[in-house]
Structure formats: C-alpha cells, structure tokens
Amino acid sequence: MAAKALRELGRIRRAAAAAGIGRRDFSGDAAAAAAVADRKGGGGKEVNLFTAINQALHIALDTDPRSYVFGEDVGFGGVFRCTTGLADRFGRNRVFNTPLCEQGIAGFAVGLAAMIVNEAAKFRYRSGNEFNCGGLTIRSPYGAVGHGGHYHSQSPEAFFCHVPGLKVVIPRSPREAKGLLLASIRDPNPVVFFEPKWLYRLAVEKVPEEDYMLPLSQAEVIRNGSDITLIGWGAQLAVLEQACEDAAKDGISCELIDLRTLIPWDRETVEASVSKTGKLLVSHEAPITGGFGAEIAASITERCFQRLEAPVARVCGLDTPFPLVYETFYLPTKNKVLDAIKATVNY
C-alpha cells in the first residue's frame, strides 16, 4: 500500500510539473545565471557575508511561496543576524523559531520538504526518483571564529561528505555566498550549506542586488600558476591567498582553486591543474585524519599518479578537540602553508 501511494504521489507531482503548477522559479540554467552574475560582478553594493546571505534568503522567500525559514532564533534575526527582517516581511507562518532541538528541526524540514542522513539524503534514491526533499537546504555556521572553543569553532564538513545523496557547499565570500545559497535552495537535492563564521562581518565586497545563481559542483581557479596547485574552501581561501603572495616573492608560482562544492566535487578542474603543475597541496581547518583533504589526495593520486612530482601535501587542523586558548597553534596558518609549499616544490 505504501509503495502504491508513493507511485501515485509521484504521478500527481509529475503531472503538476508538466502543467507548470508549483514549479520553482528558475531564471535559466545555473551556468547561464553564473554568466550573468559574472557580467554584473562589478555592480551592486559592498556588503559583508551575512548581509549577502540575508539578501539570498529574501529572494528565495519572495520568488517561491513554498519556501520557509525556520530554526533556532531565526525569527529574531539569528545569532549572526542572517535572518534579520525576514519574519517582518514574510510573516511568522513562513519564518519562525523552533525549540533548541536539532533533531526536531531536521525532521520537521523533511516533513515539509526525516533526518539528514537516514531520510533526507535517501528520499530520491528510495523512491526511484519519484519525489525529493523539495529544495531542503540546511544552513550552518562553521569554522574558527577566534573564541569559539571546543564546540563553536568546529569544521564538520567531512561527516556530511560521507553521506550519498547530500550536497555540501561552502562559500568563501559574500558574492559567492549569495549565488551559491540561491543555487542550493533551488536544487532538488538536500544541501548542507556551511557559512564561515570568521567571514560573516570581515568579508566585504560588491554583491549584485538582483537574483543570480552560481553553479554547484564547479570549482573556480582564482589564481593561475605553474609550480604547485593549492586547494581549499571557505575562510581558508584567504589564508591560502596570503601564502601564494609570499611564495611568489620566492619565485614560486601557485595555482589556487576554490572547491566551493565538496560533494559532488569538481575532480576535472583539480586534475587539469595538477597535470600542469605536478604538485598538490590541500588545506582545511578540520582535523587532518579523515578530513576531506584525504579524499582529494587519494583521488588525485589515483588519477594523476604518473604526473605527480611530489607527494600530495595536507596542511590541516590537528587531531584534537578545537582548543580555545591555543587556537593559533591549531589552525593551518599562512606560515604553515608556506612551509609546506616550499617543501613540496623542492621535493
């Protein structure tokens, strides 16, 4: 009976989609939207990352009447103010607080759109693509913030990368955050969207005010080079850029890539870069053991073994709980990255 009901539900939804009922408002494909965003990249106002997130949420709620925002304190604007003004504009029925219960929040989300690992990630698979989570995006702050300590400075992205059916996205800047968040919300797969705490107010750049998306699962080469490839995501990109600048003073040409989407990640872009440079360094704040950098290192070693001129280097967090007082010793700093660059290039 349950299977028959699911098939009937799928038939009804396909018929509604064919008739244009309840269809999400996509302005062309993601690549075309990204091209528009690139052309207009010089426009817009200078805003920080939490303001760009806020703009994206306003657009998502405004363009899709089926969208909701709910979670701990979101009705008041949230701890980081990312949801400021949403409840006033769209009403308490669409933007509302929940109890301090993460399990309940995730379960309720899938009920509308179920827990993340056992339900949300498997909706499409177990139904034979008959139905999905309807654009479920789970936003979460992550990473070092200077005073977060054991609990509030962690980087748990690798946990979710191990769950087939989920997408994991991490932006490095306000413009990236807005475009990637809108693309995540409009993707039929459940997305875990991590927002670097350190950048909420520190990162400022011009962000287009209009609706735009940036493509998921497409890495971006943000600095061309010939001697070594550097891979990172989120706030770590700023550290890697500083290391690239210092390495250039010593005559080392670094190619820097922002992965942006960790699952499914853009192997082709990374492989093309490593084939050119012959060397790879991956850096992230999460502990080195079991971190997503290990997956990148293993995959590139398999695909580029005969073109690698040195072992893949990883500059990551330590295998300890995130310390409060000794945060600067834990983090993969510019000097740690620079030392690894020189060691790899001179291997």
Disulfide bonds with the S-S distance in Angstrom:
none
